[in-house]
Amino acid sequence: MSEPLSRRPSEAGAKKPRYHHGDLRQALIDASHQLLVENGAENFTLADACRVAGVSTAAPYKHFRDKLEILEAIVEQGFDRMAERSIAAVQSKGEGTIDGMIAMGQAYLAFAMDETAVFRLMFGHNSALKRAADVEKTGRACFSNVIEQVAVYCARNDADGDPMHIALNLWTFVHGAACLLIDEDYEKVAPGLDVNELIAHAATRLLPPPQPPSPAKS
């Protein structure tokens, strides 16, 4: 089982964005991501993002209507990275296996720790951001990977259950665990808790058990 997670410095140590001709849109997203990590979503302006990216204050309006649309892009890319990490994790342990499902949950937890500012933005209280069509689309696509992997697990293990319902149970537990970990609430009541181990234990209980093979007919 993986070692206990500790807070990682990956976001805080992100490199300063550099504008390259022809990649203005991504340069502004990268600059805004840096400011999100450093100051929080409410504490920087489009002008700040332009300064960090090294472009004029008119530059954003070639690609974005306002700051909210840049935040939408950050969230969309966050869901894409989360999905990529989750899929890679389950494939590394084997699709349709309990180890693969555990790895998927642990990858979600690792993303929350590695990219806490983006994770909070993805699941925060900005209703306008959550209602954005592309944000909803990428969020649903990310969750659909969980449903798909649960369906593969059930099919390969002849396990009973509705993949959507099982996926919701798994996500509810893992997401709650991730929030408690990044808010350091576990540390208050269970110092040193191995949350990876907690997820592994929960997955074995939330996933339907494999059915034994039918006895061969003589």
N, C-alpha and C positions, 0 to 999 in steps of 0.2 A: 504494500500500500504506500502511497505517496507520503512524503514528510509533511508535517503540519505547515500550513501556509503562513507566511508573514507578509507584512505590507511591502510591496515592491516599489522601487523608485522609477519605474520605466516612464511614466508620464512626466514626472517632474524633470527627468533628465532628457527629455525630447530635444532633438536638435532644432535650432532656429530655422524657420522656413526660409528658403531662398527662391526668389522668383526667377523662373526661366522663361524666356520668350516662347509664347505659344501654350503655356500652361498656367495662365493667370488664374483660372477658376480654382485649380487645385492649390495654387499658392495661397489664395485667400482662405480656402478651407483649412489649410495647414496652419496659417497664421492665427486664425480664429480658434483652432484646436489648442494651440499653445496658450493663448490668452484664457481660454476656458479652464485649462489645467491650473494656470497660475492664479487667476483671479475669480473664477466662477462665471457662469453664463450671464449674470446680471451686471457684471462689473467691468465690461469693456464695450467699446463702441466700434462701429464700422471704421471710423477714422483710426482707432487704435490698431485694428487689423491691417489697414493699409500701411501704417507706419511699420509694423513688424514685417509685412511682406515686401516693403520697399517700393510701393506703387502709389500713384496719385489717389486722392480721395474720390475721384470720379470713376476709378477703375472697377469697383464692385458692381456698378450698375450695368456693366456689359454682360454680366452673368447672373446677378441676383437682384431681386426687387428690393430687398431689405435684409437686415441682420437675421431675422427669423428664418429666411430661406437658407442662409449659410448654416445656421444651427440644424436645420432639417437635413442638410447634406452631411453634416458631422454625424448625426444620428443614423442616417441611412448607411453610411460607411461603417459605423460601429456595429450595426446589425450584421452587415456583410462579414466583418472580421470575426464576430462571435460565431456565426454559422460556419465559417471556414475552420475555426479552431475546434468546434464541436464535432464536425464531420471527420476531421483529421484524427481526433482523439478516439472516436468510436472505431474508425477503420484500423487504427494501430492495435487495437485489442481484439478486433473481430466483430463484424456485424452479426447481429442476432444472438450475441452472447451477453451474459450478465456483466462480464468485465467490460464489454464495450459500452453498455448503458451506464455503468458507473463512471467510466472515463468521460463520457459525454457530460454528465453532471459536474464532474470535477473540472472539466474545461470551462464550463459556465462560471464556476466559482473563481477560477484563475483569471478569467477575463475581467470579472468584477474587481478583483484585487489589482490587476495590472493597469486597467483603464477605468479607475473609479470615477473620474470626472465625467467621462463619456457615459458610463453605466448609469450614473445618477441622472444625466440629461435624458437618456433613453427611456427611463422609467419614472421621470419626475412629474411635477404637477402642472406643467405648461400645457394646458388643454389645446391651445392653438397648434402647438408643435405636434402633439399626438394625433390631431385630426388631419394633418397634412396627408394628402393621398399617397405620396411616395413613402412617407414614414410608415403609414399603415401597411403598405404593400411589402416593404422589406421586413417589418416586424412579423407579419403573418408568415412570410416565406421562411424566416428564421425558425419560428415555432413549428412550421410544417415539417421541418427536418426531424424534430423530436417525435412527432406523430408517426412519421415514416419509419424511423428506427424502432419505435415501439411495435409497429405493425410487422416489421421484419422479425423482431424478437418473438412475437406471438406466433407467427407463421412457422418459424424454424423450430420452435419448441412445442408446437401444438398446444399453446397456452390459451386459455379462455380470457375474454375481456375485450372491451371497446378501446381501441388504440387512442382515440381522442380523450376519453375519460382518464385512462392511465397516464397519458402524457400531461394532462392538466394536474394530476396529483403529483407527478414527479417535478414539474416546473414550479408548482406552488411551494413544495418543500425546498428545492434547491435555491429558488429565488429568495425565499425568506431567510435561508441560511446565509446566502451571500450578503443580504442587507444587514443582518445581525453581525456578521463578521466585519464588514467595512465600517460599521458604526461603533465597533469595539464593544458591543453589548455582551457578547459571549465572554469577553475577558473579565467582565464584572462579576459574572456568576460561575464561570467555569474556566479559570485561567489555564492556558496551555491546551485547551481542547483541540483535538485534531478534527477539523471540520471535514477534511477529505474522508476520514474514517466514518464520520457521522453520515455523510452522503452515501457511502458504500453500504452501510447498515440499512439506511432507509430504502435504498433501491431494491435490496433483496426482499423487503417487506411490501413495497408498493408495486413491484412487478409480479404478475401472476406466475405461480410456479410452473416449471416445465412438466408436461405430462409424461409419465413413463410410457415406453413403447408398448404397443399392444402385443400380447403373447402370440407367437407364431402358431398358425394353425397346422396341425399334423396332417 
